[in-house]
């Protein structure tokens, strides 16, 4: 599984959440994703690819609040967005 798409998804989600993307908890998030069962891992992987492509093609130049509204209205991207957001926030606040 290509870690590039996971890294980019983490960076985009941290940017949307106004959190600094840090390598130490990015590695923890990647490890968690790589330990998932195969069907879930594939869903996260393909969803991450679609999320990144959609973000950079359509949403990159829009303000964050509009990006967030659009991302919440597309089912697969919404699931990936929430998946990463939960993992990022748990990892971020678990540290404190």
C-alpha positions as protocol buffer text, in pm:
chain_id: "A"
residue {
  index: 1
  type: UNK
  ca { x: 0 y: 0 z: 0 }
}
residue {
  index: 2
  type: UNK
  ca { x: 140 y: 335 z: -100 }
}
residue {
  index: 3
  type: UNK
  ca { x: 206 y: 556 z: 204 }
}
residue {
  index: 4
  type: UNK
  ca { x: 217 y: 870 z: -11 }
}
residue {
  index: 5
  type: UNK
  ca { x: -163 y: 890 z: -30 }
}
residue {
  index: 6
  type: UNK
  ca { x: -197 y: 836 z: 343 }
}
residue {
  index: 7
  type: UNK
  ca { x: 60 y: 1109 z: 415 }
}
residue {
  index: 8
  type: UNK
  ca { x: -112 y: 1354 z: 182 }
}
residue {
  index: 9
  type: UNK
  ca { x: -454 y: 1275 z: 330 }
}
residue {
  index: 10
  type: UNK
  ca { x: -318 y: 1338 z: 678 }
}
residue {
  index: 11
  type: UNK
  ca { x: -164 y: 1670 z: 569 }
}
residue {
  index: 12
  type: UNK
  ca { x: -485 y: 1787 z: 402 }
}
residue {
  index: 13
  type: UNK
  ca { x: -698 y: 1689 z: 701 }
}
residue {
  index: 14
  type: UNK
  ca { x: -460 y: 1860 z: 943 }
}
residue {
  index: 15
  type: UNK
  ca { x: -476 y: 2169 z: 727 }
}
residue {
  index: 16
  type: UNK
  ca { x: -857 y: 2163 z: 727 }
}
residue {
  index: 17
  type: UNK
  ca { x: -859 y: 2110 z: 1106 }
}
residue {
  index: 18
  type: UNK
  ca { x: -602 y: 2388 z: 1160 }
}
residue {
  index: 19
  type: UNK
  ca { x: -358 y: 2147 z: 1324 }
}
residue {
  index: 20
  type: UNK
  ca { x: 12 y: 2121 z: 1252 }
}
residue {
  index: 21
  type: UNK
  ca { x: 100 y: 1797 z: 1078 }
}
residue {
  index: 22
  type: UNK
  ca { x: 376 y: 1631 z: 1280 }
}
residue {
  index: 23
  type: UNK
  ca { x: 578 y: 1333 z: 1170 }
}
residue {
  index: 24
  type: UNK
  ca { x: 564 y: 1153 z: 1504 }
}
residue {
  index: 25
  type: UNK
  ca { x: 189 y: 1117 z: 1509 }
}
residue {
  index: 26
  type: UNK
  ca { x: 168 y: 1083 z: 1130 }
}
residue {
  index: 27
  type: UNK
  ca { x: 372 y: 764 z: 1174 }
}
residue {
  index: 28
  type: UNK
  ca { x: 131 y: 642 z: 1442 }
}
residue {
  index: 29
  type: UNK
  ca { x: -164 y: 704 z: 1212 }
}
residue {
  index: 30
  type: UNK
  ca { x: 7 y: 521 z: 922 }
}
residue {
  index: 31
  type: UNK
  ca { x: 84 y: 225 z: 1148 }
}
residue {
  index: 32
  type: UNK
  ca { x: -279 y: 211 z: 1259 }
}
residue {
  index: 33
  type: UNK
  ca { x: -407 y: 217 z: 901 }
}
residue {
  index: 34
  type: UNK
  ca { x: -161 y: -50 z: 788 }
}
residue {
  index: 35
  type: UNK
  ca { x: -280 y: -280 z: 1069 }
}
residue {
  index: 36
  type: UNK
  ca { x: -645 y: -265 z: 958 }
}
residue {
  index: 37
  type: UNK
  ca { x: -814 y: -563 z: 797 }
}
residue {
  index: 38
  type: UNK
  ca { x: -764 y: -586 z: 421 }
}
residue {
  index: 39
  type: UNK
  ca { x: -1114 y: -470 z: 309 }
}
residue {
  index: 40
  type: UNK
  ca { x: -1101 y: -170 z: 543 }
}
residue {
  index: 41
  type: UNK
  ca { x: -743 y: -92 z: 442 }
}
residue {
  index: 42
  type: UNK
  ca { x: -840 y: -100 z: 73 }
}
residue {
  index: 43
  type: UNK
  ca { x: -1139 y: 126 z: 137 }
}
residue {
  index: 44
  type: UNK
  ca { x: -916 y: 376 z: 318 }
}
residue {
  index: 45
  type: UNK
  ca { x: -652 y: 356 z: 46 }
}
residue {
  index: 46
  type: UNK
  ca { x: -889 y: 409 z: -248 }
}
residue {
  index: 47
  type: UNK
  ca { x: -1087 y: 668 z: -57 }
}
residue {
  index: 48
  type: UNK
  ca { x: -762 y: 853 z: 17 }
}
residue {
  index: 49
  type: UNK
  ca { x: -668 y: 855 z: -351 }
}
residue {
  index: 50
  type: UNK
  ca { x: -1010 y: 988 z: -448 }
}
residue {
  index: 51
  type: UNK
  ca { x: -1002 y: 1241 z: -162 }
}
residue {
  index: 52
  type: UNK
  ca { x: -662 y: 1378 z: -267 }
}
residue {
  index: 53
  type: UNK
  ca { x: -750 y: 1399 z: -636 }
}
residue {
  index: 54
  type: UNK
  ca { x: -1083 y: 1563 z: -565 }
}
residue {
  index: 55
  type: UNK
  ca { x: -926 y: 1808 z: -321 }
}
residue {
  index: 56
  type: UNK
  ca { x: -646 y: 1921 z: -553 }
}
residue {
  index: 57
  type: UNK
  ca { x: -862 y: 1936 z: -866 }
}
residue {
  index: 58
  type: UNK
  ca { x: -1170 y: 2110 z: -724 }
}
residue {
  index: 59
  type: UNK
  ca { x: -1116 y: 2244 z: -374 }
}
residue {
  index: 60
  type: UNK
  ca { x: -758 y: 2363 z: -339 }
}
residue {
  index: 61
  type: UNK
  ca { x: -836 y: 2730 z: -407 }
}
residue {
  index: 62
  type: UNK
  ca { x: -1157 y: 2755 z: -206 }
}
residue {
  index: 63
  type: UNK
  ca { x: -1179 y: 2882 z: 154 }
}
residue {
  index: 64
  type: UNK
  ca { x: -1174 y: 2618 z: 427 }
}
residue {
  index: 65
  type: UNK
  ca { x: -1539 y: 2658 z: 527 }
}
residue {
  index: 66
  type: UNK
  ca { x: -1655 y: 2597 z: 169 }
}
residue {
  index: 67
  type: UNK
  ca { x: -1411 y: 2305 z: 133 }
}
residue {
  index: 68
  type: UNK
  ca { x: -1554 y: 2151 z: 448 }
}
residue {
  index: 69
  type: UNK
  ca { x: -1916 y: 2188 z: 330 }
}
residue {
  index: 70
  type: UNK
  ca { x: -1841 y: 2031 z: -7 }
}
residue {
  index: 71
  type: UNK
  ca { x: -1643 y: 1744 z: 146 }
}
residue {
  index: 72
  type: UNK
  ca { x: -1930 y: 1665 z: 382 }
}
residue {
  index: 73
  type: UNK
  ca { x: -2176 y: 1627 z: 94 }
}
residue {
  index: 74
  type: UNK
  ca { x: -1987 y: 1358 z: -99 }
}
residue {
  index: 75
  type: UNK
  ca { x: -2045 y: 1020 z: 74 }
}
residue {
  index: 76
  type: UNK
  ca { x: -1713 y: 839 z: 16 }
}
residue {
  index: 77
  type: UNK
  ca { x: -1504 y: 1150 z: 80 }
}
residue {
  index: 78
  type: UNK
  ca { x: -1714 y: 1229 z: 386 }
}
residue {
  index: 79
  type: UNK
  ca { x: -1635 y: 885 z: 532 }
}
residue {
  index: 80
  type: UNK
  ca { x: -1262 y: 924 z: 461 }
}
residue {
  index: 81
  type: UNK
  ca { x: -1264 y: 1279 z: 598 }
}
residue {
  index: 82
  type: UNK
  ca { x: -1428 y: 1163 z: 923 }
}
residue {
  index: 83
  type: UNK
  ca { x: -1201 y: 858 z: 947 }
}
residue {
  index: 84
  type: UNK
  ca { x: -884 y: 1067 z: 926 }
}
residue {
  index: 85
  type: UNK
  ca { x: -1025 y: 1344 z: 1140 }
}
residue {
  index: 86
  type: UNK
  ca { x: -1108 y: 1102 z: 1423 }
}
residue {
  index: 87
  type: UNK
  ca { x: -768 y: 936 z: 1409 }
}
residue {
  index: 88
  type: UNK
  ca { x: -584 y: 1269 z: 1388 }
}
residue {
  index: 89
  type: UNK
  ca { x: -776 y: 1421 z: 1678 }
}
residue {
  index: 90
  type: UNK
  ca { x: -741 y: 1111 z: 1896 }
}
residue {
  index: 91
  type: UNK
  ca { x: -367 y: 1101 z: 1828 }
}
residue {
  index: 92
  type: UNK
  ca { x: -329 y: 1475 z: 1876 }
}
residue {
  index: 93
  type: UNK
  ca { x: -520 y: 1494 z: 2207 }
}
residue {
  index: 94
  type: UNK
  ca { x: -391 y: 1163 z: 2342 }
}
residue {
  index: 95
  type: UNK
  ca { x: -46 y: 1320 z: 2345 }
}
residue {
  index: 96
  type: UNK
  ca { x: -156 y: 1608 z: 2570 }
}
